[in-house]
Amino acid sequence: MSWQGYSVVGRRAVVASLSILAVLSVLALSLTSSARAQETLKLGVLGPMSGSAAQWGVELVRGAELKAAEINAAGGLKVGDNTYKIEILPYDHKADAAEARTVTNRLVFQDKAKFIVGNAIGATTTAAQTITEPNEVLFTFISWGLKNLGPDKPFSFRTDLSGFEVVEPFYSWIKETHPNIKKMAAIAPNDESGRDSTAAIVKAAKDLGLEVVAEEYYARETKDFYPLLTRVMAANPDYIDASNSPGGSAGLIVKQLHELGYKGAKGWTGGINADTLVKVGGSEAAEGTWSPWSLNYESADTSASLKKFAADYESRYKEVPGSSAVANYITVDVLTRAMQQAGTIDTKAVVEQIIKGSFDETLRGSVVVGGTERYGINRQFLYPITISEIRGGKVVDIGKSMPIELKKAKNK
């Protein structure tokens, strides 16, 4: 810049103007940085948060909340040059497919959420996918619906094991450790999720040579199971499986089975929270119930991170967490890691990052994303399972197993 033609006063004015511009530039940069720090990443959560299946939805919200709170307390989620505060947006669909469409529409078009973490019940997941998929919303869920994963649903992930991953190893364990069990019966909710889950159970049982003597389905709000259970017991099963019944229903099933005098073996393939089963059914009725899902937070094999999660959860919510809460904590953990690795929150890029491989040191150890053989696409989270039994109102670990596809991945 040439000073010729400027008086002393003029030069001073120019210098003053440049100083002001410099200050304004610094302020602008500061405001830009501040704006970046205050960006919000909205994560929707769907689920039944009222009614008989409320436990699933409530736990999904809490699991997401805990992980989001940890990230926010550490300064937010840093992705590329941006930092995000995570906001959890929960919506109750009451286990109704039509309501699931309504609240998904609200999340996508009103709240502008590009990520929905957590849902339960296959029919509601199917309903939500009619909105999430065409709008490229990354959608995760724990529901077992067979139609919920496939090549036509590239933005959808199941982030907890379904019956299709759990049933075969669980029933193999039953066959190996209890060869006296020859006949079984299954009891499940009368909807897409219940029927799909029970179909997997029945297939696994028959493949292993067990005779399926009864399949019974009930409306989700059922409280009186006595007529149904009387029919089941009349078929003389050696083992009764409560399939993917929610905690409240499963608790009533074991309670009323006990009152009817049933003495055989019983299991809860979808048993996500033994604490609920014991509270509803009573310790004596719940005694001996097997599950491949219930978590033992006091086991010597339980990781320090999972023990800390359980302690934090119980401190905050005054309840013992079930596997749905663990699953959604892991979901937010994996999702946010994938965003950081991809350097963007673009849903296509995040999807590609998630399916690249495994995520170490989650609450369940290493999580592998697979599912191609069963679903035609890698969108299923995989990890080992622990088989447990309720003894004296507590969860006791009694066996371990691994989904078939995870075994193959480990042996490669």
Secondary structure as GFF3:
##gff-version 3
##sequence-region A 1 412
A	DSSP	alpha_helix	8	37	.	.	.	ID=ss1
A	DSSP	beta_strand	39	47	.	.	.	ID=ss2
A	DSSP	alpha_helix	54	73	.	.	.	ID=ss3
A	DSSP	beta_strand	77	79	.	.	.	ID=ss4
A	DSSP	beta_strand	82	92	.	.	.	ID=ss5
A	DSSP	alpha_helix	97	105	.	.	.	ID=ss6
A	DSSP	pi_helix	106	110	.	.	.	ID=ss7
A	DSSP	beta_strand	115	117	.	.	.	ID=ss8
A	DSSP	alpha_helix	122	132	.	.	.	ID=ss9
A	DSSP	beta_strand	138	141	.	.	.	ID=ss10
A	DSSP	three_ten_helix	146	148	.	.	.	ID=ss11
A	DSSP	beta_strand	156	158	.	.	.	ID=ss12
A	DSSP	alpha_helix	163	177	.	.	.	ID=ss13
A	DSSP	beta_strand	183	189	.	.	.	ID=ss14
A	DSSP	alpha_helix	192	207	.	.	.	ID=ss15
A	DSSP	beta_strand	211	218	.	.	.	ID=ss16
A	DSSP	alpha_helix	226	234	.	.	.	ID=ss17
A	DSSP	beta_strand	239	241	.	.	.	ID=ss18
A	DSSP	alpha_helix	247	259	.	.	.	ID=ss19
A	DSSP	beta_strand	265	267	.	.	.	ID=ss20
A	DSSP	alpha_helix	274	281	.	.	.	ID=ss21
A	DSSP	alpha_helix	283	286	.	.	.	ID=ss22
A	DSSP	beta_strand	290	291	.	.	.	ID=ss23
A	DSSP	alpha_helix	304	317	.	.	.	ID=ss24
A	DSSP	alpha_helix	323	342	.	.	.	ID=ss25
A	DSSP	alpha_helix	347	354	.	.	.	ID=ss26
A	DSSP	beta_strand	358	362	.	.	.	ID=ss27
A	DSSP	beta_strand	365	370	.	.	.	ID=ss28
A	DSSP	alpha_helix	372	375	.	.	.	ID=ss29
A	DSSP	beta_strand	380	382	.	.	.	ID=ss30
A	DSSP	beta_strand	385	391	.	.	.	ID=ss31
A	DSSP	beta_strand	394	401	.	.	.	ID=ss32
A	DSSP	alpha_helix	404	411	.	.	.	ID=ss33
###
